[in-house]
Amino acid sequence: MYKNDGNLTTVEYRSGMDFTASVAYIVTAKKAVGSGFCGQTAGKSNVCYLKALPGVLVVTPGDEQKDHGVAFASSLVSALG
């Protein structure tokens, strides 16, 4: 979990998680970010799925502000290369 300017973000690596199936859960505001996508699920949760073979990095902004999740995921992709 990361905290910056009061914004909490959770990053999880899920080994073996199906990237394509995960991205299918994003139903609104789907935005390409590096090796993945960010957006909102049907349950109104903001999430980013980043391809990280052989699994997926799941980025979840704790403040539920989609722009924060997209910004964090973009920074993470840049830092990791």
Secondary structure, DSSP 8 states (H G I E B T S, - for coil): -EEETTEEEEEEEEET--HHHHHTTEEEEEEEETTEEEEEETTS-EEEEEEETTEEEEEEETT--HHHHHHHHHHHHHHH-
